[in-house]
Every structure is written in structure tokens, then in C-alpha cells.
Amino acid sequence: MVDSYLPMFLTFAISLIACTVMFTFGHFLGPKNPSPAKNMPFECGNDTEGAKFTRMNVKFYLTAILFVVFDIEVVFIYPWAVLFKGLGWVGFATMLMFIVSLLVALVYTWKKGGLEWES
């Protein structure tokens, strides 16, 4: 049983060692020349204008969350489409329930005004 997990643990160990070595070398061998210009915030090469600590509108967060929720469905639908013939009617019914639940969520969001962009 442990033999089947050995390659996975070995991959994790090698990755952890490689990351540790790279961060350690970067910390000790990297140049350290701090200056006031280097310590300033950098935003696309332009100085920040306006209030720096203003709160973002909730619509920005809502839009991001909706994008993630409705974009993740592709991660589930693509493998299903590739294996469609082998899954049979059970796979079809399962994906149909998944898509219907996403459509219900989309209609709910639409009715609540989550897709409207007005401040």
C-alpha cells in the first residue's frame, strides 16, 4: 500500500527541497540595495493618484466571485464531454443536474440584480 504512494511522496519531497534551496539561495545571494525609490509602491509605472485607502465597491467582488463560480463549471464539463460515451445515462443525468443547478444559480443572480453594473 505504501509502495503505491511512494512516487507521490518522493515528488512532494523533491519539490519541497527545490523550493527551500531556491528561496535560501535567493535570500542569501540576492542583491540588497534598498532605496526610497525601490520601496515605493509600483502600479504600472504611474504614481498613485487619489485616495489610497478607499474601499472598493462590493460589485467588484461580486463580479469576481460570479466569474469564478461560472468559470469553474468548464473544469467539470470538459472532462465529462471527453468521457461522454463511456459514462452512459448515469453520467448524462449527473451532468444534467449539475447544469440545471448552475442555471438556477444564474437565474437567481440575474433576478437579484447581481449582473447589473450600477453604482
C-alpha positions in Angstrom: 0.0 0.0 0.0 2.8 2.4 0.9 4.6 1.5 -2.3 1.9 2.9 -4.4 2.2 6.3 -2.7 6.0 6.4 -2.7 6.3 8.2 -6.1 3.8 10.9 -4.9 5.7 11.4 -1.6 9.0 11.5 -3.5 7.7 14.2 -5.8 6.5 16.3 -2.9 9.8 15.9 -1.1 11.9 16.8 -4.2 9.6 19.9 -4.8 9.9 21.0 -1.2 13.7 20.6 -1.2 14.0 22.5 -4.5 11.8 25.4 -3.2 13.7 25.6 0.0 17.1 25.7 -1.8 15.9 28.4 -4.3 14.4 30.6 -1.6 17.5 30.2 0.6 19.9 31.0 -2.2 17.8 33.9 -3.3 17.8 35.3 0.2 21.5 35.0 0.8 22.9 35.6 -2.7 20.4 38.2 -3.9 21.4 41.9 -4.0 20.3 44.0 -1.1 20.2 47.7 -2.2 17.1 49.2 -0.7 16.4 52.8 -1.6 13.4 55.1 -1.2 12.6 54.8 -4.9 12.6 51.0 -4.7 10.5 50.9 -1.6 7.7 53.0 -3.2 4.6 51.2 -4.4 4.6 50.4 -8.1 1.5 50.5 -10.2 2.1 50.1 -13.9 4.8 52.8 -13.8 2.4 55.5 -12.7 2.3 57.2 -9.3 -0.8 56.5 -7.3 -3.4 59.3 -7.5 -6.4 60.0 -5.4 -7.3 58.4 -2.1 -5.1 55.4 -1.3 -7.3 53.7 1.2 -10.7 53.9 -0.4 -13.0 50.9 -0.1 -13.8 49.0 -3.3 -17.4 48.7 -4.3 -19.0 45.3 -3.5 -19.9 44.9 -7.1 -16.2 44.3 -7.9 -16.1 41.3 -5.5 -19.4 40.0 -6.6 -18.4 40.1 -10.2 -15.1 38.2 -9.4 -17.0 35.6 -7.4 -19.6 35.1 -10.2 -16.8 34.8 -12.7 -15.1 32.1 -10.6 -18.3 30.2 -10.0 -19.4 30.1 -13.6 -16.0 29.6 -15.0 -15.2 26.6 -12.8 -18.1 24.8 -14.5 -15.9 24.4 -17.6 -13.4 22.5 -15.4 -16.1 19.9 -14.7 -17.9 19.9 -18.1 -14.8 19.4 -20.3 -13.7 16.0 -18.8 -17.4 14.9 -18.9 -17.6 15.8 -22.6 -14.4 13.8 -23.3 -15.7 10.7 -21.5 -19.4 11.2 -22.5 -19.8 7.9 -24.3 -18.3 5.8 -21.6 -20.4 7.4 -18.8 -23.7 6.3 -20.1 -27.1 7.6 -18.9 -25.9 7.9 -15.3 -23.2 10.4 -16.3 -25.6 12.2 -18.5 -28.2 12.6 -15.7 -25.5 13.7 -13.2 -24.2 16.4 -15.6 -27.8 17.4 -16.4 -28.4 18.0 -12.7 -25.1 20.0 -12.4 -26.0 22.2 -15.4 -29.6 22.7 -14.1 -28.2 23.8 -10.7 -25.9 26.3 -12.4 -28.8 27.6 -14.5 -30.9 28.1 -11.3 -28.0 30.0 -9.7 -27.6 32.1 -12.8 -31.3 33.0 -12.9 -31.3 33.7 -9.2 -28.3 36.0 -9.6 -30.0 37.7 -12.6 -33.2 38.3 -10.7 -31.4 39.7 -7.7 -29.6 42.2 -9.9 -26.1 40.7 -9.5 -25.4 41.1 -13.2 -26.3 44.8 -13.3 -23.4 47.2 -13.2 -24.6 50.4 -11.5 -23.0 52.1 -8.6 
